[in-house]
């Protein structure tokens, strides 16, 4: 079992508090991704879980055992870093089995575990090579294999794909996910790339300025963001945000444009709000609002259009072929069931039935 419980975890450097009471429960075998912009505290939290950073307050437990004061080697975790940190004078096989050698495991056991991990990671042909003879993706596989042979309760990944090119990142995402499905080892993965988070996670923890903004499955966060930060952070292109107010069952944008709402919050006329619309939730409609095209970017299956709508610069993604040119106008409207409203003061989503 490898459940993880983080309760009111805090981290401060002197008078500067980095984490402000973070609480997360991770089930045995779950793949959880910590995501957020640089400086949000996600890597600090991961290092606290690993025992590489002291905890300033709160409690961290692995498999029900509080590990606040335990050194890393006694926490039964394995960590994969952004840098591969391979020993250049050792072969792939020696690198993968080095931690077991330090633990004085029998040679036959080391050989067996290395062989199993190498087969899973397609490293069999490279066991006698040195790191300098490998590509970046192969080196990252070796770093993963070194963690796998330890058979830990929890895998920790700290932005392991940041040094790889775009095509290799996609391939490695798939391999990490496949390995997790085979091993079912609890995994905590840190990234600033929300696409990585969406495609890999069972659940995502969105962090910002040392706090947790929302925890949920990828589609829960995408379809029902708790606040403006999550709405704008999750999704690529990000959600369009328009400022305005509520009036008589409509959203009134800053330029006076009225967008009928599929629901009418009671007692909120005149309330300042923000409207959120995903780019793919705009539709072409001859009766819709007039939008002036800024740029048109065809990708083949879709067309991404930057446009000026209701006094705001927004992005729409359409399945249709857009023939209009920059400066011209098209008529669009948001899908009625896909509109999000956020309170103008708190940024919290205004829920409706």
Secondary structure, DSSP 8 states (H G I E B T S, - for coil): ---EEEEEEEEEETTEEEEEEEEEEE-TT-EEEEE-STTSSHHHHHHHHHTSS--SEEEEEETTEE-TT--GGGS-EEEE-SS----TTSBHHHHHHHHHHHTT--HHHHHHHHHHHHHHTT-GGGTTSBGGGS-HHHHHHHHHHHHHTT--SEEEEESTTTTS-HHHHHHHHHHHHHHHHHH--EEEEEES-HHHHHHH-SEEEEEETTEEEEEE-HHHHHHS-SBHHHHHHSSSS--EEEEEEEETTEEEETTS-EEE-SS--TT-TT-EEEEEE-GGGEEEEEEEEEEEEEEEEE-SS-EEEEEEETTEEEEEEESS-----TT-EEEEEE-GGG-EEEETTT-BB----
